[in-house]
């Protein structure tokens, strides 16, 4: 697994370094109030575990789960529940503990995903799942959103193994996919506002997605 954002990386590093259970217990014991949330999110969080907890909290209580700087806290939220709308403490804790149970099978890297793709590009037994920042909403959603999207698809055309890429459904992305000889399929999705939208699956052979 590869992630460039240092806050998101802190979550994975904490879980995979053997402190997942402690992070899960902290989530279960947190008193979710506006004051407590603001205190956590405004802290320096220089310790890895603190940064991990703050990242999870930010993703759950900020509008749309947006991690980019400047995002605001949810006001109404789902069903008018405000910041508690997406704070599923039990579910989060269970997921963290489940990941802890298989952590020996996961290697995590806090780096640019393109670097890792290039490293394993020549290995036929390497399989990639690539989920880049989308071309339209990426800047609004993520800290690291500026990438050369066409260059990413060009690099993927050089890998020897199989891969699956998810992208926003735009004419530009479709043109790039066709340029490098990829297939694409449109799939339904739900937006953060719970409206019906679509995104693209891109790969060399998507027959499996048509059945």
Buried (B, 14 or more C-beta within 10 A) or exposed (E): EBBBBBBBBBBBBBBBEEBBEBBBEBBEEBEBEEEEBEEBBEEEBEEBBBBBBBBBBBBBBBBBBBBBEEBEBBEEBEEEEBBBBBBEBEEBBEBBBEBBEEBEEEEBBBEBBBEBBEEBBEEEEBEBEBEBBBBEBBEBBBBBBEBEBBEBBEBBBEBEEBBBBBBBBBEEBBEBBEEBEBBBBEEEEEEEEEEEEEBBBBBBEBEEBEE
